[in-house]
Amino acid sequence: MMNPTELIRGVEAVHREKNISKEIIFDAIESAVQLAAEKFFGEDQEVIVTLDRDSGEMHARRGEDEIDPQELGRIAAQAAKQALIQKIREGECNYVFDIYAAKKGDLIHGTVQRFEGGAATVTIDRHEALLPRSEQIPGETHHVGERVKAIILDVRKVGHRVKIILSRTHPDFVRRLFEMEIPEIADRTIEIKAVAREAGYRSKVAVSSIDLKVDCVGACVGVRGSRIKNIVDELGGERIDIVRWNDSLQVLIPNSLQPASVEEVFLYPRLGRAIVLVKEDQLSLAIGRRGQNVRLASKLVGWDIEIMTHDELTEGIERATGWFLEIPGMTEEMVEAFIEEGFLSYDDLTFLEPAQLGELAGVSEDAADDIIAYAEEAAERVEEEQKVAAAEGGGEGRKKGGMAAAGTASEGARQRFEGLFTESPTPSAEAPPEAEATTAEEVPAIVTEEAPPAPAVEEPTIVETIEVVADVQVAAEPVPEPSVTEPSPLSEEKTE
């Protein structure tokens, strides 16, 4: 029999090194010896193995016969070794998974170990974690040996290994930085209500205080911005807006859209939509660059926010009224009820179930179902019409304008060319005055500079002839009009 004392010492060593429960190790030893015995005697022979947890003594029985594990042979011992290693790995995997699964969302510190395809491998307490490129802040770079902060985004098992995913782009990363840098948040005097973030660009953090004597916004900013500066530096210069939280959306939405000034807020709970009215000079500020300000505000409050001016709202209501009246069976009272609930397009009607729409409009579910079906078809039709109008107004409009200008340039240049060979220096009588006016507007490259007076002699000079021929050739091309930013050599020669 094996030495019980050495067995107990081995179990203690594995327990300290791998942080695995002793009971798991004892069970693994019993399973390994049982597998070895069954492999030696045959699987049809039932073998029972018991291991005393205190003394380390092992007893193996096959029926009524006692078995000495040392007599099982080398092959059986090798099988027992592989089974023991596998059990210990499974125990270690379960331990690591349980530890880090409980820390999901927590802030950790680690050291960058290496890079693989843009993803950084970070060492955390002798365990490796992965910081994917998609979870790194855009524009930031890390190097081997650097200490980084991140949150544990996900923990999952892959075979007998545990894969730990880190993130520096998640909104909770900003939340944990605030908790670390601001003591009032750590001791729950100030609470972070919501965080909306576009990593690397801008974040909005809504805070409130349970103590009326503590200013939640001022405490987060710190003296001369000392507290918020540390957070901004960790985020690589990302802009942070601190918003004062309010349970009333009529107050919270204007706060979330700062620094823009809001005139009025209309709430439509059925659609989860808020229409915010601003002045014309505040429209771009409220929307933000590429819609960033209103997009983050919508995430922060959990409502869909639409920014409009008074004229845009009036125009939208008139357009929606015309659309809804086209629906068969629709009355003015029903249209008014829809608009009061914030429905301004066919798409809005398709969001409701027939029962909800029937209750709102005061019609049966079958009639409501017909209204929704019509709205779905009309929404697709309107979308296609808008796409066609955008394509025609963008590409074909510019093409037609360019071709018209080229045709006018050809006619004007041709008239000048023919005028050089006539006895009278005046323009051709066949060309109407309207054509000259059109040429002056559409072909600035030709008429922005006044032509010098015609020569007294009947025959044109060589320079004038070459210039007019060149004008005719340029104007006849179907490509864009000639540029006026760089004077041609002929014009310089003519000026001299």
Secondary structure as UniProt FT lines:
FT   HELIX           4..18
FT   HELIX           22..41
FT   TURN            43..44
FT   STRAND          47..51
FT   TURN            53..55
FT   STRAND          58..62
FT   TURN            63..64
FT   STRAND          65..67
FT   HELIX           69..71
FT   HELIX           74..101
FT   TURN            102..105
FT   STRAND          107..116
FT   TURN            117..118
FT   STRAND          119..124
FT   TURN            125..126
FT   STRAND          127..131
FT   HELIX           133..135
FT   TURN            138..139
FT   TURN            144..145
FT   STRAND          147..158
FT   TURN            159..160
FT   STRAND          161..167
FT   HELIX           171..181
FT   HELIX           183..186
FT   TURN            187..188
FT   STRAND          190..198
FT   TURN            199..201
FT   STRAND          202..209
FT   TURN            212..213
FT   HELIX           216..221
FT   HELIX           223..225
FT   HELIX           226..234
FT   TURN            235..236
FT   STRAND          239..244
FT   HELIX           249..256
FT   TURN            257..259
FT   STRAND          264..268
FT   TURN            269..272
FT   STRAND          273..277
FT   HELIX           280..282
FT   HELIX           283..287
FT   HELIX           289..291
FT   HELIX           292..301
FT   STRAND          304..308
FT   HELIX           310..325
FT   TURN            328..329
FT   HELIX           332..340
FT   TURN            341..342
FT   HELIX           346..350
FT   HELIX           354..361
FT   HELIX           365..391
FT   HELIX           392..396
FT   HELIX           397..419
FT   TURN            420..421
FT   TURN            429..430
FT   HELIX           433..442
FT   HELIX           444..447
FT   HELIX           462..476
FT   HELIX           489..495
//
